[in-house]
Amino acid sequence: MEKKQILIVDDEQDLCEILQFNLNVAGYGTDVAFSAEEAIGKGIEQYDLLLLDVMMPRLSGFELAQRLKTDEKTTHIPIIFITAKDAEDDTLQGFGLGADDYVTKPFSVREVVARVNAVLRRMPIQREGSLKYEGLVVDTISKAVTVDNTKVEVTRTEFDLLALLLTHRGQVFSRQELLDRVWPDDVIVTERTVDVNITRLRKKLGNYASCILTRQGFGYYFGK
């Protein structure tokens, strides 16, 4: 399996080296940028996740995140902020910009690696291309779903559920596994929430609703 690529963006060289070493040991490919400007120059769209400091000279991490989330080429890339800014307003601003996690300094490197694992585990969608089954198409770039050439409006949760099931056709996922893979760790939901979202998704898929199957006592899978 191809290594997930992570870009570490922080102006503290020692910290970058520590994070890079530990993430490499964890099986990831890594690059380092010591400023937001350097990160942009590396071509951020090629990475699977960003570890992003907030307080950097010139362009801040918040400003870079805002640019990335408004660019269709990079909006899908998960961001974990790593920063000394630990005020509640700062945390809320980070999540408001679309961050997937927010870690305050000083931190345990093991914790950062665990958070990276968790965020990437929730990203079942391929970075490029489309997932297809007959006339059902899940566009992983535009985040659009079409059924027999007709666009279907789905929520982000419904999109991620469908992408996960379609990516792993035939594999049965328990409700708890779907919660772990699709829903953020800081959102408290029950297994019943999975059932509700699956029901809504089926209603939107028309002729392909029957492709999302239930294995009684085990969970859900995509099959036909």
Secondary structure, 3 states (H helix, E strand, C coil): CCCCEEEEECCCHHHHHHHHHHHHHCCCEEEEECCHHHHHHCCHHHCCEEEECCCCCCCCHHHHHHHHHCCCCCCCCCEEEEECCCCHHHHHHHHHCCCCEEEECCCCHHHHHHHHHHHHHCCCCCCCCEEEECCEEEECCCCEEEECCEEECCCHHHHHHHHHHHHCCCCCECHHHHHHHHCCCCCCCCHHHHHHHHHHHHHHCHHHHHHEEEECCCEEEECC
